């Protein structure tokens, strides 16, 4: 599974509508409204690398109100479980 994190600048007066439209797109698993430099963050999850371009350039960038996007590709996921396991290394015999 390929995960892309897409930072979205949206028209200020249409952020909720843009977020809802992006969330309805195939390949988009989540959309968050955010404070800071970008208005929305969309999480794209697809099976093949070619689908990243289809979802972002072919769908997200065409949503009315999307002004600009910046995409980051995830290399590896670190879940809370993975982090707890990493920090507990060597503690098994710490009695």
Gaussian input, Z-matrix of N, CA and C with variables (Angstrom, degrees):
# hf/3-21g

backbone

0 1
 N
 C     1     B1
 C     2     B2     1     A1
 N     3     B3     2     A2     1     D1
 C     4     B4     3     A3     2     D2
 C     5     B5     4     A4     3     D3
 N     6     B6     5     A5     4     D4
 C     7     B7     6     A6     5     D5
 C     8     B8     7     A7     6     D6
 N     9     B9     8     A8     7     D7
 C    10    B10     9     A9     8     D8
 C    11    B11    10    A10     9     D9
 N    12    B12    11    A11    10    D10
 C    13    B13    12    A12    11    D11
 C    14    B14    13    A13    12    D12
 N    15    B15    14    A14    13    D13
 C    16    B16    15    A15    14    D14
 C    17    B17    16    A16    15    D15
 N    18    B18    17    A17    16    D16
 C    19    B19    18    A18    17    D17
 C    20    B20    19    A19    18    D18
 N    21    B21    20    A20    19    D19
 C    22    B22    21    A21    20    D20
 C    23    B23    22    A22    21    D21
 N    24    B24    23    A23    22    D22
 C    25    B25    24    A24    23    D23
 C    26    B26    25    A25    24    D24
 N    27    B27    26    A26    25    D25
 C    28    B28    27    A27    26    D26
 C    29    B29    28    A28    27    D27
 N    30    B30    29    A29    28    D28
 C    31    B31    30    A30    29    D29
 C    32    B32    31    A31    30    D30
 N    33    B33    32    A32    31    D31
 C    34    B34    33    A33    32    D32
 C    35    B35    34    A34    33    D33
 N    36    B36    35    A35    34    D34
 C    37    B37    36    A36    35    D35
 C    38    B38    37    A37    36    D36
 N    39    B39    38    A38    37    D37
 C    40    B40    39    A39    38    D38
 C    41    B41    40    A40    39    D39
 N    42    B42    41    A41    40    D40
 C    43    B43    42    A42    41    D41
 C    44    B44    43    A43    42    D42
 N    45    B45    44    A44    43    D43
 C    46    B46    45    A45    44    D44
 C    47    B47    46    A46    45    D45
 N    48    B48    47    A47    46    D46
 C    49    B49    48    A48    47    D47
 C    50    B50    49    A49    48    D48
 N    51    B51    50    A50    49    D49
 C    52    B52    51    A51    50    D50
 C    53    B53    52    A52    51    D51
 N    54    B54    53    A53    52    D52
 C    55    B55    54    A54    53    D53
 C    56    B56    55    A55    54    D54
 N    57    B57    56    A56    55    D55
 C    58    B58    57    A57    56    D56
 C    59    B59    58    A58    57    D57
 N    60    B60    59    A59    58    D58
 C    61    B61    60    A60    59    D59
 C    62    B62    61    A61    60    D60
 N    63    B63    62    A62    61    D61
 C    64    B64    63    A63    62    D62
 C    65    B65    64    A64    63    D63
 N    66    B66    65    A65    64    D64
 C    67    B67    66    A66    65    D65
 C    68    B68    67    A67    66    D66
 N    69    B69    68    A68    67    D67
 C    70    B70    69    A69    68    D68
 C    71    B71    70    A70    69    D69
 N    72    B72    71    A71    70    D70
 C    73    B73    72    A72    71    D71
 C    74    B74    73    A73    72    D72
 N    75    B75    74    A74    73    D73
 C    76    B76    75    A75    74    D74
 C    77    B77    76    A76    75    D75
 N    78    B78    77    A77    76    D76
 C    79    B79    78    A78    77    D77
 C    80    B80    79    A79    78    D78
 N    81    B81    80    A80    79    D79
 C    82    B82    81    A81    80    D80
 C    83    B83    82    A82    81    D81
 N    84    B84    83    A83    82    D82
 C    85    B85    84    A84    83    D83
 C    86    B86    85    A85    84    D84
 N    87    B87    86    A86    85    D85
 C    88    B88    87    A87    86    D86
 C    89    B89    88    A88    87    D87
 N    90    B90    89    A89    88    D88
 C    91    B91    90    A90    89    D89
 C    92    B92    91    A91    90    D90
 N    93    B93    92    A92    91    D91
 C    94    B94    93    A93    92    D92
 C    95    B95    94    A94    93    D93
 N    96    B96    95    A95    94    D94
 C    97    B97    96    A96    95    D95
 C    98    B98    97    A97    96    D96
 N    99    B99    98    A98    97    D97
 C   100   B100    99    A99    98    D98
 C   101   B101   100   A100    99    D99
 N   102   B102   101   A101   100   D100
 C   103   B103   102   A102   101   D101
 C   104   B104   103   A103   102   D102
 N   105   B105   104   A104   103   D103
 C   106   B106   105   A105   104   D104
 C   107   B107   106   A106   105   D105
 N   108   B108   107   A107   106   D106
 C   109   B109   108   A108   107   D107
 C   110   B110   109   A109   108   D108
 N   111   B111   110   A110   109   D109
 C   112   B112   111   A111   110   D110
 C   113   B113   112   A112   111   D111
 N   114   B114   113   A113   112   D112
 C   115   B115   114   A114   113   D113
 C   116   B116   115   A115   114   D114
 N   117   B117   116   A116   115   D115
 C   118   B118   117   A117   116   D116
 C   119   B119   118   A118   117   D117
 N   120   B120   119   A119   118   D118
 C   121   B121   120   A120   119   D119
 C   122   B122   121   A121   120   D120
 N   123   B123   122   A122   121   D121
 C   124   B124   123   A123   122   D122
 C   125   B125   124   A124   123   D123
 N   126   B126   125   A125   124   D124
 C   127   B127   126   A126   125   D125
 C   128   B128   127   A127   126   D126
 N   129   B129   128   A128   127   D127
 C   130   B130   129   A129   128   D128
 C   131   B131   130   A130   129   D129
 N   132   B132   131   A131   130   D130
 C   133   B133   132   A132   131   D131
 C   134   B134   133   A133   132   D132
 N   135   B135   134   A134   133   D133
 C   136   B136   135   A135   134   D134
 C   137   B137   136   A136   135   D135
 N   138   B138   137   A137   136   D136
 C   139   B139   138   A138   137   D137
 C   140   B140   139   A139   138   D138
 N   141   B141   140   A140   139   D139
 C   142   B142   141   A141   140   D140
 C   143   B143   142   A142   141   D141
 N   144   B144   143   A143   142   D142
 C   145   B145   144   A144   143   D143
 C   146   B146   145   A145   144   D144
 N   147   B147   146   A146   145   D145
 C   148   B148   147   A147   146   D146
 C   149   B149   148   A148   147   D147
 N   150   B150   149   A149   148   D148
 C   151   B151   150   A150   149   D149
 C   152   B152   151   A151   150   D150
 N   153   B153   152   A152   151   D151
 C   154   B154   153   A153   152   D152
 C   155   B155   154   A154   153   D153
 N   156   B156   155   A155   154   D154
 C   157   B157   156   A156   155   D155
 C   158   B158   157   A157   156   D156
 N   159   B159   158   A158   157   D157
 C   160   B160   159   A159   158   D158
 C   161   B161   160   A160   159   D159
 N   162   B162   161   A161   160   D160
 C   163   B163   162   A162   161   D161
 C   164   B164   163   A163   162   D162
 N   165   B165   164   A164   163   D163
 C   166   B166   165   A165   164   D164
 C   167   B167   166   A166   165   D165
 N   168   B168   167   A167   166   D166
 C   169   B169   168   A168   167   D167
 C   170   B170   169   A169   168   D168
 N   171   B171   170   A170   169   D169
 C   172   B172   171   A171   170   D170
 C   173   B173   172   A172   171   D171
 N   174   B174   173   A173   172   D172
 C   175   B175   174   A174   173   D173
 C   176   B176   175   A175   174   D174
 N   177   B177   176   A176   175   D175
 C   178   B178   177   A177   176   D176
 C   179   B179   178   A178   177   D177
 N   180   B180   179   A179   178   D178
 C   181   B181   180   A180   179   D179
 C   182   B182   181   A181   180   D180
 N   183   B183   182   A182   181   D181
 C   184   B184   183   A183   182   D182
 C   185   B185   184   A184   183   D183
 N   186   B186   185   A185   184   D184
 C   187   B187   186   A186   185   D185
 C   188   B188   187   A187   186   D186
 N   189   B189   188   A188   187   D187
 C   190   B190   189   A189   188   D188
 C   191   B191   190   A190   189   D189
 N   192   B192   191   A191   190   D190
 C   193   B193   192   A192   191   D191
 C   194   B194   193   A193   192   D192
 N   195   B195   194   A194   193   D193
 C   196   B196   195   A195   194   D194
 C   197   B197   196   A196   195   D195
 N   198   B198   197   A197   196   D196
 C   199   B199   198   A198   197   D197
 C   200   B200   199   A199   198   D198
 N   201   B201   200   A200   199   D199
 C   202   B202   201   A201   200   D200
 C   203   B203   202   A202   201   D201
 N   204   B204   203   A203   202   D202
 C   205   B205   204   A204   203   D203
 C   206   B206   205   A205   204   D204
 N   207   B207   206   A206   205   D205
 C   208   B208   207   A207   206   D206
 C   209   B209   208   A208   207   D207
 N   210   B210   209   A209   208   D208
 C   211   B211   210   A210   209   D209
 C   212   B212   211   A211   210   D210
 N   213   B213   212   A212   211   D211
 C   214   B214   213   A213   212   D212
 C   215   B215   214   A214   213   D213
 N   216   B216   215   A215   214   D214
 C   217   B217   216   A216   215   D215
 C   218   B218   217   A217   216   D216
 N   219   B219   218   A218   217   D217
 C   220   B220   219   A219   218   D218
 C   221   B221   220   A220   219   D219
 N   222   B222   221   A221   220   D220
 C   223   B223   222   A222   221   D221
 C   224   B224   223   A223   222   D222
 N   225   B225   224   A224   223   D223
 C   226   B226   225   A225   224   D224
 C   227   B227   226   A226   225   D225
 N   228   B228   227   A227   226   D226
 C   229   B229   228   A228   227   D227
 C   230   B230   229   A229   228   D228
 N   231   B231   230   A230   229   D229
 C   232   B232   231   A231   230   D230
 C   233   B233   232   A232   231   D231
 N   234   B234   233   A233   232   D232
 C   235   B235   234   A234   233   D233
 C   236   B236   235   A235   234   D234
 N   237   B237   236   A236   235   D235
 C   238   B238   237   A237   236   D236
 C   239   B239   238   A238   237   D237
 N   240   B240   239   A239   238   D238
 C   241   B241   240   A240   239   D239
 C   242   B242   241   A241   240   D240
 N   243   B243   242   A242   241   D241
 C   244   B244   243   A243   242   D242
 C   245   B245   244   A244   243   D243
 N   246   B246   245   A245   244   D244
 C   247   B247   246   A246   245   D245
 C   248   B248   247   A247   246   D246
 N   249   B249   248   A248   247   D247
 C   250   B250   249   A249   248   D248
 C   251   B251   250   A250   249   D249
 N   252   B252   251   A251   250   D250
 C   253   B253   252   A252   251   D251
 C   254   B254   253   A253   252   D252
 N   255   B255   254   A254   253   D253
 C   256   B256   255   A255   254   D254
 C   257   B257   256   A256   255   D255
 N   258   B258   257   A257   256   D256
 C   259   B259   258   A258   257   D257
 C   260   B260   259   A259   258   D258
 N   261   B261   260   A260   259   D259
 C   262   B262   261   A261   260   D260
 C   263   B263   262   A262   261   D261
 N   264   B264   263   A263   262   D262
 C   265   B265   264   A264   263   D263
 C   266   B266   265   A265   264   D264
 N   267   B267   266   A266   265   D265
 C   268   B268   267   A267   266   D266
 C   269   B269   268   A268   267   D267
 N   270   B270   269   A269   268   D268
 C   271   B271   270   A270   269   D269
 C   272   B272   271   A271   270   D270
 N   273   B273   272   A272   271   D271
 C   274   B274   273   A273   272   D272
 C   275   B275   274   A274   273   D273
 N   276   B276   275   A275   274   D274
 C   277   B277   276   A276   275   D275
 C   278   B278   277   A277   276   D276
 N   279   B279   278   A278   277   D277
 C   280   B280   279   A279   278   D278
 C   281   B281   280   A280   279   D279
 N   282   B282   281   A281   280   D280
 C   283   B283   282   A282   281   D281
 C   284   B284   283   A283   282   D282

   B1=1.4520
   B2=1.5269
   B3=1.3083
   B4=1.4581
   B5=1.5195
   B6=1.3334
   B7=1.4570
   B8=1.5119
   B9=1.3240
   B10=1.4598
   B11=1.5162
   B12=1.3291
   B13=1.4552
   B14=1.5178
   B15=1.3201
   B16=1.4565
   B17=1.5248
   B18=1.3365
   B19=1.4559
   B20=1.5268
   B21=1.3229
   B22=1.4585
   B23=1.5254
   B24=1.3326
   B25=1.4550
   B26=1.5239
   B27=1.3261
   B28=1.4654
   B29=1.5222
   B30=1.3135
   B31=1.4645
   B32=1.5185
   B33=1.3124
   B34=1.4647
   B35=1.5232
   B36=1.3033
   B37=1.4606
   B38=1.5259
   B39=1.3381
   B40=1.4613
   B41=1.5289
   B42=1.3274
   B43=1.4676
   B44=1.5335
   B45=1.3267
   B46=1.4763
   B47=1.5253
   B48=1.3284
   B49=1.4643
   B50=1.5292
   B51=1.3340
   B52=1.4671
   B53=1.5248
   B54=1.3280
   B55=1.4687
   B56=1.5226
   B57=1.3120
   B58=1.4650
   B59=1.5251
   B60=1.3307
   B61=1.4664
   B62=1.5219
   B63=1.3265
   B64=1.4684
   B65=1.5331
   B66=1.3277
   B67=1.4620
   B68=1.5281
   B69=1.3242
   B70=1.4696
   B71=1.5249
   B72=1.3304
   B73=1.4655
   B74=1.5287
   B75=1.3360
   B76=1.4619
   B77=1.5208
   B78=1.3178
   B79=1.4584
   B80=1.5136
   B81=1.3252
   B82=1.4635
   B83=1.5300
   B84=1.3335
   B85=1.4612
   B86=1.5234
   B87=1.3448
   B88=1.4557
   B89=1.5130
   B90=1.3262
   B91=1.4680
   B92=1.5208
   B93=1.3273
   B94=1.4658
   B95=1.5144
   B96=1.3236
   B97=1.4637
   B98=1.5250
   B99=1.3248
   B100=1.4550
   B101=1.5227
   B102=1.3151
   B103=1.4591
   B104=1.5281
   B105=1.2901
   B106=1.4580
   B107=1.5080
   B108=1.3159
   B109=1.4611
   B110=1.5246
   B111=1.3271
   B112=1.4706
   B113=1.5156
   B114=1.3180
   B115=1.4578
   B116=1.5216
   B117=1.3333
   B118=1.4578
   B119=1.5172
   B120=1.3228
   B121=1.4641
   B122=1.5153
   B123=1.3298
   B124=1.4630
   B125=1.5226
   B126=1.3131
   B127=1.4600
   B128=1.5214
   B129=1.3161
   B130=1.4667
   B131=1.5164
   B132=1.3184
   B133=1.4625
   B134=1.5277
   B135=1.3297
   B136=1.4684
   B137=1.5297
   B138=1.2988
   B139=1.4720
   B140=1.5248
   B141=1.3201
   B142=1.4614
   B143=1.5211
   B144=1.3238
   B145=1.4485
   B146=1.5295
   B147=1.3305
   B148=1.4594
   B149=1.5313
   B150=1.3143
   B151=1.4609
   B152=1.5283
   B153=1.3329
   B154=1.4663
   B155=1.5233
   B156=1.3201
   B157=1.4660
   B158=1.5268
   B159=1.3243
   B160=1.4592
   B161=1.5257
   B162=1.3287
   B163=1.4609
   B164=1.5222
   B165=1.3382
   B166=1.4612
   B167=1.5276
   B168=1.3147
   B169=1.4651
   B170=1.5246
   B171=1.3245
   B172=1.4571
   B173=1.5110
   B174=1.3372
   B175=1.4721
   B176=1.5290
   B177=1.3384
   B178=1.4731
   B179=1.5187
   B180=1.3326
   B181=1.4649
   B182=1.5247
   B183=1.3172
   B184=1.4662
   B185=1.5294
   B186=1.3209
   B187=1.4667
   B188=1.5256
   B189=1.3253
   B190=1.4680
   B191=1.5253
   B192=1.3184
   B193=1.4568
   B194=1.5079
   B195=1.3444
   B196=1.4620
   B197=1.5221
   B198=1.3307
   B199=1.4617
   B200=1.5162
   B201=1.3312
   B202=1.4604
   B203=1.5210
   B204=1.3432
   B205=1.4601
   B206=1.5247
   B207=1.3167
   B208=1.4679
   B209=1.5168
   B210=1.3239
   B211=1.4567
   B212=1.5187
   B213=1.3293
   B214=1.4598
   B215=1.5223
   B216=1.3310
   B217=1.4561
   B218=1.5255
   B219=1.3273
   B220=1.4637
   B221=1.5260
   B222=1.3298
   B223=1.4626
   B224=1.5233
   B225=1.3167
   B226=1.4595
   B227=1.5262
   B228=1.3286
   B229=1.4619
   B230=1.5207
   B231=1.3069
   B232=1.4554
   B233=1.5181
   B234=1.3055
   B235=1.4590
   B236=1.5224
   B237=1.3094
   B238=1.4629
   B239=1.5297
   B240=1.3226
   B241=1.4612
   B242=1.5217
   B243=1.3327
   B244=1.4664
   B245=1.5224
   B246=1.3312
   B247=1.4534
   B248=1.5227
   B249=1.3304
   B250=1.4615
   B251=1.5183
   B252=1.3283
   B253=1.4585
   B254=1.5266
   B255=1.3238
   B256=1.4606
   B257=1.5195
   B258=1.3313
   B259=1.4656
   B260=1.5274
   B261=1.3141
   B262=1.4671
   B263=1.5173
   B264=1.3155
   B265=1.4524
   B266=1.5251
   B267=1.3266
   B268=1.4553
   B269=1.5098
   B270=1.3255
   B271=1.4627
   B272=1.5196
   B273=1.3337
   B274=1.4552
   B275=1.5268
   B276=1.3334
   B277=1.4631
   B278=1.5175
   B279=1.3331
   B280=1.4635
   B281=1.5294
   B282=1.3170
   B283=1.4788
   B284=1.5021
   A1=108.28
   A2=116.60
   A3=122.80
   A4=107.80
   A5=115.52
   A6=120.86
   A7=109.27
   A8=116.32
   A9=122.41
   A10=108.30
   A11=114.82
   A12=121.42
   A13=106.18
   A14=117.17
   A15=121.79
   A16=109.68
   A17=115.25
   A18=121.41
   A19=107.10
   A20=117.20
   A21=121.47
   A22=110.44
   A23=115.75
   A24=121.29
   A25=106.40
   A26=115.41
   A27=120.07
   A28=110.05
   A29=115.66
   A30=120.98
   A31=108.05
   A32=116.36
   A33=122.27
   A34=112.98
   A35=117.33
   A36=120.15
   A37=113.38
   A38=117.60
   A39=119.85
   A40=113.21
   A41=117.57
   A42=119.80
   A43=112.60
   A44=120.75
   A45=118.88
   A46=113.00
   A47=116.77
   A48=120.45
   A49=111.55
   A50=116.12
   A51=120.32
   A52=109.55
   A53=116.77
   A54=120.72
   A55=111.25
   A56=117.11
   A57=120.88
   A58=111.15
   A59=117.06
   A60=120.68
   A61=110.86
   A62=116.74
   A63=120.06
   A64=110.06
   A65=117.04
   A66=120.99
   A67=112.39
   A68=117.25
   A69=121.53
   A70=113.48
   A71=117.98
   A72=120.91
   A73=111.64
   A74=115.73
   A75=120.42
   A76=109.20
   A77=116.07
   A78=121.51
   A79=113.26
   A80=117.57
   A81=121.41
   A82=107.30
   A83=115.89
   A84=118.94
   A85=112.92
   A86=117.20
   A87=120.72
   A88=109.61
   A89=115.95
   A90=121.96
   A91=107.11
   A92=116.07
   A93=121.94
   A94=109.28
   A95=117.56
   A96=120.48
   A97=105.33
   A98=116.27
   A99=119.49
   A100=111.63
   A101=114.84
   A102=121.89
   A103=106.05
   A104=117.42
   A105=119.83
   A106=111.36
   A107=115.36
   A108=121.01
   A109=114.40
   A110=117.89
   A111=120.17
   A112=109.15
   A113=115.60
   A114=121.23
   A115=112.76
   A116=115.98
   A117=121.63
   A118=110.04
   A119=115.71
   A120=121.56
   A121=106.75
   A122=115.44
   A123=121.25
   A124=108.77
   A125=115.97
   A126=121.68
   A127=107.40
   A128=114.82
   A129=121.68
   A130=107.93
   A131=116.94
   A132=121.66
   A133=108.15
   A134=115.12
   A135=121.21
   A136=109.22
   A137=115.68
   A138=120.46
   A139=113.08
   A140=117.44
   A141=120.95
   A142=110.48
   A143=115.92
   A144=121.65
   A145=112.21
   A146=117.60
   A147=121.36
   A148=111.79
   A149=116.51
   A150=120.69
   A151=112.29
   A152=117.40
   A153=120.41
   A154=109.36
   A155=117.15
   A156=121.60
   A157=111.10
   A158=116.99
   A159=120.04
   A160=111.00
   A161=116.33
   A162=120.41
   A163=110.93
   A164=116.82
   A165=119.08
   A166=111.40
   A167=117.60
   A168=119.85
   A169=111.69
   A170=116.34
   A171=119.91
   A172=115.48
   A173=117.37
   A174=119.41
   A175=112.73
   A176=116.72
   A177=118.97
   A178=111.12
   A179=117.84
   A180=120.68
   A181=113.29
   A182=117.78
   A183=121.39
   A184=113.11
   A185=117.12
   A186=120.05
   A187=108.43
   A188=118.24
   A189=119.77
   A190=110.76
   A191=116.24
   A192=121.31
   A193=114.24
   A194=117.75
   A195=120.39
   A196=107.47
   A197=115.95
   A198=121.07
   A199=112.46
   A200=116.43
   A201=120.65
   A202=108.59
   A203=116.05
   A204=120.56
   A205=109.69
   A206=114.54
   A207=122.42
   A208=106.16
   A209=116.50
   A210=120.75
   A211=111.41
   A212=115.26
   A213=122.99
   A214=107.53
   A215=116.97
   A216=121.92
   A217=108.38
   A218=117.09
   A219=121.75
   A220=109.20
   A221=115.75
   A222=120.91
   A223=111.69
   A224=116.24
   A225=121.07
   A226=108.57
   A227=116.17
   A228=121.21
   A229=109.21
   A230=115.29
   A231=121.41
   A232=107.60
   A233=116.24
   A234=119.63
   A235=109.52
   A236=116.81
   A237=121.46
   A238=109.41
   A239=117.18
   A240=121.83
   A241=110.33
   A242=117.83
   A243=121.63
   A244=110.77
   A245=117.92
   A246=121.16
   A247=111.36
   A248=118.03
   A249=120.76
   A250=110.51
   A251=117.01
   A252=120.34
   A253=110.88
   A254=117.63
   A255=121.14
   A256=111.16
   A257=117.55
   A258=120.69
   A259=112.76
   A260=117.70
   A261=119.79
   A262=112.09
   A263=119.00
   A264=122.43
   A265=108.22
   A266=116.14
   A267=121.47
   A268=114.49
   A269=117.55
   A270=120.04
   A271=112.66
   A272=117.30
   A273=119.74
   A274=111.54
   A275=117.60
   A276=122.11
   A277=111.69
   A278=116.90
   A279=120.68
   A280=112.94
   A281=118.49
   A282=121.03
   A283=112.16
   D1=132.17
   D2=177.78
   D3=-101.67
   D4=131.41
   D5=178.43
   D6=-116.40
   D7=130.39
   D8=174.62
   D9=-121.38
   D10=138.42
   D11=176.11
   D12=-105.69
   D13=119.97
   D14=-173.80
   D15=-113.88
   D16=116.49
   D17=175.74
   D18=-85.69
   D19=128.53
   D20=-174.01
   D21=-122.51
   D22=124.73
   D23=168.20
   D24=-93.79
   D25=128.29
   D26=-176.09
   D27=-125.15
   D28=159.03
   D29=173.85
   D30=-59.18
   D31=127.55
   D32=-173.30
   D33=-55.35
   D34=-38.67
   D35=-177.08
   D36=-81.84
   D37=3.09
   D38=-176.77
   D39=-132.45
   D40=17.61
   D41=-174.84
   D42=-57.37
   D43=-47.71
   D44=-179.87
   D45=-61.89
   D46=-39.74
   D47=179.64
   D48=-68.43
   D49=-40.19
   D50=177.90
   D51=-64.01
   D52=-44.62
   D53=179.46
   D54=-59.88
   D55=-44.87
   D56=-179.82
   D57=-64.39
   D58=-40.98
   D59=179.74
   D60=-65.18
   D61=-41.93
   D62=179.27
   D63=-66.46
   D64=-41.95
   D65=-179.39
   D66=-61.57
   D67=-26.64
   D68=-179.74
   D69=-81.48
   D70=-7.54
   D71=-176.42
   D72=-77.86
   D73=141.11
   D74=173.14
   D75=-60.93
   D76=134.42
   D77=179.34
   D78=97.77
   D79=-14.36
   D80=178.92
   D81=-98.16
   D82=121.15
   D83=-178.40
   D84=-94.92
   D85=-30.58
   D86=-177.53
   D87=-152.07
   D88=151.73
   D89=172.45
   D90=-137.19
   D91=132.53
   D92=179.79
   D93=-120.75
   D94=136.58
   D95=168.21
   D96=-84.83
   D97=142.91
   D98=-173.01
   D99=-136.22
   D100=159.11
   D101=169.69
   D102=-97.65
   D103=148.75
   D104=179.51
   D105=122.56
   D106=-150.05
   D107=-172.92
   D108=-75.62
   D109=-21.40
   D110=178.93
   D111=-120.32
   D112=157.15
   D113=-178.00
   D114=-86.27
   D115=-38.08
   D116=-175.41
   D117=-137.77
   D118=150.93
   D119=170.25
   D120=-125.53
   D121=123.41
   D122=178.92
   D123=-109.29
   D124=137.65
   D125=175.43
   D126=-103.32
   D127=120.03
   D128=-179.78
   D129=-107.78
   D130=128.50
   D131=177.62
   D132=-127.63
   D133=120.07
   D134=-178.70
   D135=-137.49
   D136=164.24
   D137=-177.64
   D138=-85.13
   D139=-33.52
   D140=-175.26
   D141=-123.83
   D142=147.06
   D143=-176.77
   D144=-58.03
   D145=-37.72
   D146=-179.12
   D147=-60.75
   D148=-27.97
   D149=-179.36
   D150=-70.32
   D151=-22.59
   D152=177.93
   D153=-58.32
   D154=-48.59
   D155=179.80
   D156=-64.25
   D157=-39.12
   D158=178.98
   D159=-60.19
   D160=-45.26
   D161=-176.50
   D162=-71.46
   D163=-46.30
   D164=-173.14
   D165=-80.43
   D166=-59.71
   D167=-178.23
   D168=-72.23
   D169=-35.38
   D170=-175.59
   D171=-84.90
   D172=-22.67
   D173=-176.52
   D174=-124.60
   D175=-59.55
   D176=-174.97
   D177=-60.04
   D178=-48.34
   D179=-177.58
   D180=-65.31
   D181=-14.46
   D182=179.72
   D183=-96.17
   D184=-2.70
   D185=177.84
   D186=-69.59
   D187=127.44
   D188=177.19
   D189=-57.07
   D190=131.89
   D191=-179.30
   D192=99.99
   D193=-13.01
   D194=174.48
   D195=-79.05
   D196=121.00
   D197=-177.95
   D198=-95.85
   D199=-37.40
   D200=-176.61
   D201=-162.51
   D202=150.11
   D203=175.05
   D204=-132.01
   D205=154.45
   D206=172.43
   D207=-135.93
   D208=128.03
   D209=-172.60
   D210=-113.56
   D211=136.96
   D212=174.81
   D213=-122.21
   D214=130.98
   D215=177.81
   D216=-94.75
   D217=130.74
   D218=178.87
   D219=-81.90
   D220=133.26
   D221=176.10
   D222=-89.39
   D223=-42.76
   D224=-174.11
   D225=-148.64
   D226=145.52
   D227=177.65
   D228=-103.46
   D229=137.02
   D230=176.16
   D231=-118.55
   D232=103.75
   D233=179.79
   D234=-83.64
   D235=165.76
   D236=177.09
   D237=-55.54
   D238=-40.07
   D239=179.30
   D240=-60.73
   D241=-44.65
   D242=179.70
   D243=-62.92
   D244=-41.86
   D245=-179.45
   D246=-66.93
   D247=-41.22
   D248=177.57
   D249=-61.91
   D250=-40.43
   D251=178.92
   D252=-65.05
   D253=-40.01
   D254=-179.18
   D255=-65.09
   D256=-40.66
   D257=-177.29
   D258=-79.16
   D259=-12.87
   D260=179.87
   D261=-97.20
   D262=3.25
   D263=179.77
   D264=-58.95
   D265=129.21
   D266=178.70
   D267=87.21
   D268=-5.33
   D269=-179.06
   D270=-90.42
   D271=-6.97
   D272=-177.84
   D273=-60.07
   D274=-37.35
   D275=-176.66
   D276=-110.42
   D277=31.05
   D278=-175.17
   D279=-84.17
   D280=10.53
   D281=-178.76
   D282=-63.53

